[in-house]
Structures are given as structure tokens and as C-alpha cells.
Amino acid sequence: MNRQLPNMNDDLIERIKERVKVHLGNNLGVENKQSVAHRWEHILRVERNALQIASNYEGVNLEALQIASILHDVDQPYDKKKEHARASAILARKFLSEEGAKEELTELVSKIIE
């Protein structure tokens, strides 16, 4: 069963995607473009798979899930610590806050990532 994504804030999602791309490029370095492309492909696979799995369930906040899937490893390539999920959640909060996301959405995304 494939449901449409209701009430999605496409503009916010696109802005978050752009921020992640810039963040990857800035932190992996220009000389490592292949790693940036690989990391971005991983993010898109996680996003697609998460939404596909969630389409089989009722009551899932698809917007929060999609944003969390985009931001889930945002810190991982640069911070090798085991607690990278927490570090990614903190960075996700920062990105979402700066993009004007509602606090409720920001908290839910952070919890999903952690």
C-alpha cells in the first residue's frame, strides 16, 4: 500500500536537503567528492526505504520520518564517536531551528534520530 505524503512541508524538506548537501561538502572537503556523493546516495536510500516501510502503517508522522532519515547521519562522517546518533540529533535540532521548523517537529525528528 503506497499512501501519499499528506501535509508535507516540501519547502522545509528541500531546504534541509540543501543544508545537508552543503554540510557534507564543507566537512568532507572538495578533494573527497566521491565520499560526498556516496554519503548523499546513502541518505537518499534511507529516506526512500523509511518512507516505503512507513507507508504500510497508519499514524506515522511521515514529515518527521522523512526529515529524520535525511539528517540521521549528518554528523557521522566527521565525528567517529559511538554516540554519533546523538551528535546528529543535536545538529538536526540546529538545522531545523534555523530553518524555522516548529518545535514539536524538531523534537520528534531529534527523538527519531536518537
N, C-alpha and C positions, 0 to 999 in steps of 0.2 A: 504494500500500500504506500503510495507516494503522495503525501499531502503537500499543498502549497505552504510556503512560509508566511503565515499571517502576521500583519503588523510589524514587519521587519523594518528597521531603520536602515535602509540601504545606504544612505549617505554616511551615517556613522560607521558602518561596516567598511565602506570603501576608504574612508579616512583612516581607520585603524589599519587596514591592509597597507596603505601607503606609508604609514608611520613605521610599520614593521619592516617593510622593504628598505626604507631609509636607514633604520636602526641596524639591520643586517649589514648593509653596505658600509656603514660607518664603523661597525665593530669587527667585521671580518676583514675589512681592508680591500682596496681596489685590486691588489695583486691576487686576491683569493676569490675572484668572481665565480669560479666553479663551485666553491663552497656556498656562496650566497645562493646560487641557482639551486643547488642540492637542498639546502635548508628550506628555500621557498617551496620547492616541489613537495617536500615532506609536510609542510604546513598545509598546503592545498589538499594533499591526500587525507590528512587527519580531519580537515574541515569537511570534505566530501563524505568520508566514512562516518563521522559522527552524525551528520545530518541524515544520512541514509539509515543508520540504525535507529535514530530517534523518530524517523517517520513511521515506525511500527508501533509507537507508543503514544498514548494520549497524555496531555497535561505537561508536556516538556516545553520549557521556555526555549524555543528554537533560536531566538535572538541571542540570548546569553550563551547558549551552547556554541553557536557559530563563532561568536567573538572569542570565547574561551579557547576554542580549537585553534583560532588564528594566533592567539597570544600564549598558548600553553608552554612553549619552549623558547620564548623570546629572550630569556637570559641564558639558556643552556650553553650555547656555543662559547660564551665568553666567561662564564662562571662555572667551573668544573665541579663545584661543591655538590655534595649529595643532595643538599636542600635547594636545588635549582628550581623546583616547583614553587617553593615559597618566594624565591627571588623573582621568578617570572610573574607571580601573582602581585607582588609589590609594584613591579614595573607596569603591569596591566592596569593597576589602580591609577598610576600616574598618567598613563596614556589616556585612559577613559575620562579621568577628571579634566585633563587639559582639553579634551575634545567635547566637554560639556555633557557627558552622559549622566543620566540620573543616578543618584547614589544607590538606589535599590538594584539597578542593573550592575553597577560597578561592584557591589558587594557579592552579588550572585556569581558574576564572572570570576571574581577572586576565589570564591569558595570552590567553584568547579575546577579551577586550575590547581589549587592546593590539594 
